[in-house]
Amino acid sequence: MKNLKSFWPLTLMRKALLAIVFVVCGPAFAQSITMASTTSTEQSGLFGYLLPEFKKASGLDVKVVALGTGQALDMARRGDADVLFVHDQVAEEKFVADGWGVKRYPVMYNDFILVGPRNDPAGVKGKDIVQALRKLAAGNAEFISRGDKSGTHAAELRYWKLAGADAAKGSGYKECGCGMGPALNIAASTGAYVLADRGTWLNFKNRADLAVLVEGDTRLFNQYGVMVVNPARHPHVKVQDAQKFVDWVVSPVGQAAIASYKIGGEQLFFPNAGK
C-alpha cells in the first residue's frame, strides 16, 4: 500500500502537467496566422464565409486585421502580418518588387460603383465614372471620400485625375479617413455621393435613400491579390502556414468557395487566379 500511495500522487502530477501543456500549447489545429487585409473583404462578409472553409481544410485559424490597403501594406512592412489580401495592384507589385513580399497572386475581382442619392441631384447616372466626377466637381456636390490610403481611395484618386479635377473636386468634397462601411453610413445620413466596392455595398444594410448611379465602366474593375510577407525581411513570419492559405485560396476548392459566396442570390466576387 505504501508503494501504491506514493505512486498515486505522481500519476496525478503527470496528468496535471499534461493538462498544462495542452492548455498552453493548444491542439495542432489552434495554430494561426495573421492576415492584413482590406475593410471591403471583411465588411462584405466574405471572410466570415471563406475562412471557416479554410480552417476545415488546413486546421489553421486566420486572424484578420482589416485596414485600408495602404495601411495593410505598411503593417506587413513592419512584420506584423504573415500574409496580405488587398486590392491595389500597382502598390502590390511595388511591394513585391521592393522585396517585402514573396510573390503576388491574383485571386478575384469585382467592381467599384458610384453610389448617391436616388434622385441624383448632380445628374451623374450612367456608365462613365470620369464624366460623373466632373459633374460632381462642377456642381460642388457632397462627396464622401475614404481618405484612408485604401485600395478604394487609390482608385478614387485615379478617377479624379482622369477627370482633370484631382486638385479641384468641389466644395462638397469631404474625407472621412474611415473604412468603406462608415463612409457609406455617412453618405446615407447626409445624402452624399461615394465610391464603393460592390461587395461592401451588397452587404450594407443602412442604405437609406442611396442607390447605385454609375456602374459598368471598364475602368471600375477591382482586382484583388494575395501574397506572403517575405521571411528574408522578417524571419518570424509563418511562411509555411501563410503559403498554405495562398495555395488554398487560389486552388480550385478555394476559388469555388469565393464564387459560391452570394447575398440575395447575387455573387459578390469572381475568382480569377492564374489569369
Rosetta blueprint (number, residue, H / E / L):
1 M L
2 K H
3 N H
4 L H
5 K H
6 S H
7 F H
8 W H
9 P H
10 L H
11 T H
12 L H
13 M H
14 R H
15 K H
16 A H
17 L H
18 L H
19 A H
20 I H
21 V H
22 F H
23 V H
24 V H
25 C H
26 G L
27 P L
28 A H
29 F H
30 A H
31 Q L
32 S E
33 I E
34 T E
35 M E
36 A E
37 S E
38 T E
39 T H
40 S H
41 T H
42 E H
43 Q H
44 S L
45 G L
46 L H
47 F H
48 G H
49 Y H
50 L H
51 L H
52 P H
53 E H
54 F H
55 K H
56 K H
57 A H
58 S H
59 G L
60 L L
61 D E
62 V E
63 K E
64 V E
65 V E
66 A E
67 L E
68 G L
69 T H
70 G H
71 Q H
72 A H
73 L H
74 D H
75 M H
76 A H
77 R H
78 R L
79 G L
80 D L
81 A L
82 D L
83 V E
84 L E
85 F E
86 V E
87 H L
88 D L
89 Q H
90 V H
91 A H
92 E H
93 E H
94 K H
95 F H
96 V H
97 A H
98 D L
99 G L
100 W L
101 G E
102 V E
103 K E
104 R E
105 Y E
106 P E
107 V E
108 M E
109 Y E
110 N E
111 D E
112 F E
113 I E
114 L E
115 V E
116 G E
117 P E
118 R L
119 N L
120 D L
121 P L
122 A L
123 G L
124 V L
125 K L
126 G E
127 K L
128 D L
129 I H
130 V H
131 Q H
132 A H
133 L H
134 R H
135 K H
136 L H
137 A H
138 A H
139 G L
140 N L
141 A L
142 E L
143 F E
144 I E
145 S E
146 R L
147 G L
148 D L
149 K L
150 S L
151 G H
152 T H
153 H H
154 A H
155 A H
156 E H
157 L H
158 R H
159 Y H
160 W H
161 K H
162 L H
163 A L
164 G L
165 A L
166 D L
167 A L
168 A L
169 K L
170 G L
171 S L
172 G L
173 Y E
174 K E
175 E E
176 C L
177 G L
178 C L
179 G L
180 M H
181 G H
182 P H
183 A H
184 L H
185 N H
186 I H
187 A H
188 A H
189 S H
190 T H
191 G L
192 A L
193 Y E
194 V E
195 L E
196 A E
197 D E
198 R H
199 G H
200 T H
201 W H
202 L H
203 N H
204 F L
205 K L
206 N L
207 R L
208 A L
209 D L
210 L E
211 A E
212 V E
213 L E
214 V E
215 E L
216 G L
217 D L
218 T H
219 R H
220 L H
221 F E
222 N E
223 Q E
224 Y E
225 G E
226 V E
227 M E
228 V E
229 V E
230 N L
231 P L
232 A L
233 R L
234 H L
235 P L
236 H L
237 V L
238 K L
239 V H
240 Q H
241 D H
242 A H
243 Q H
244 K H
245 F H
246 V H
247 D H
248 W H
249 V H
250 V L
251 S L
252 P H
253 V H
254 G H
255 Q H
256 A H
257 A H
258 I H
259 A H
260 S L
261 Y L
262 K E
263 I E
264 G L
265 G L
266 E E
267 Q E
268 L L
269 F L
270 F E
271 P E
272 N L
273 A L
274 G L
275 K L
